[in-house]
Amino acid sequence: MAGASAAGTAAGGPGAGAPALAAAAQPAAALPSLTVSYAPAAAEQRGKSVLVLDGSGREIDSFNADAPRYPASLTKMMTLYLLFEAIERGELSLASEIPVSARAASRPPARIGVPAGTTVRVEDAVQALAVRSANDMAVAVAEAVAGSEDAFAARMTAKAQALGMSRTRFVNASGLSDTRQVTTARDIARLAGALRSRFPQYLPYFGRTSFSFQGRVFEATNKLLGRVEGVDGLKTGYLSMSGYNLVATASRGGRQVMVVVLGGTTEAARDREVTELIERYYAGGV
C-alpha cells in the first residue's frame, strides 16, 4: 500500500472551492546538491506521532509531532503538489499523455499496471495516486515533470523547505522504503494544508472511494471515506518501517479538522484512532 469526487474547472481540475485547512522550486540536476543537512538522518521504525489541527491550523492535540518519521505514501501528496504546479505553469494538463518507462512500470504494488512503453493520461495518474496510491504512477509523474525521479525528488525537498517543512527530506516520489526519506507529523500537516489551500480544485480526487481505469475498478486506500461523517480526504501510507500512516480531513457544520496519525500498529487500529480523534474534536472533548 506504499497508498483518495470530482467536477470540472478551468485549470483542468475537478470542481473548486473546498475551504482550506490552515496552512517553483528551481530544478536541481541531482539530489545531493539539495540534501538538507539539518534534516534527521533516520527515523524511528514504526514511531508513533499524532497531530490534530482545527480549521484555522490551531493545534488541538499532539504527541511526538516533531519526531522524525517515515512518510511512506504520504510522500505522494508532494508528488501531486509538484504535478499540480506543472499544470498551473502550463507544462501539462489533465488531458496530457505522459510516458510510462520500464522503471515506472516495474515499481512494486500498489500500482495500476500500465505497461512500459505506453502512455497514461495525467488525470488517470492523479486518480491513481490520490485514490489508490500507485507507485508506478508516482515515477511516471516524476519523470514527466523533472526528467528523472532523482531530479524530481530534489525538487520535492526544495519545495518542502519552501513550505516550512524544515525536518523533511525526500529521495523518491512514491514513498517506497528508504531510510533517508524522513518527515514529521507537523511537516506532513503543513504539506496537507498547503495542498488544500493552493489547489482546492483538485481536492475532490482525494475524496473518491474508487476510480475506474481500463475496465478495472480500484478501491481507495482511505477506508474512512464514506464511513466516518464529514471525512473528505486526504492520504494513507504504509511501509513495514513506517507503520500505518493517515492524514484525514473532515468538515461538519462549518467546522474543519485535520488529524495526522503516523506509526499505527495495524490499518484497523490507525483508522480507529483517527476516527476517535475526529469524533472527540466534534464532541468538544479534544
Beta strands, then each sheet from edge to edge (+ up, - down):
strand 1: 49-54
strand 2: 59-63
strand 3: 97-99
strand 4: 119-121
strand 5: 210-213
strand 6: 216-219
strand 7: 231-239
strand 8: 243-252
strand 9: 255-264
sheet 1: 2+ 1- 9+ 8- 7+
sheet 2: 3+ 4-
sheet 3: 5+ 6-
end
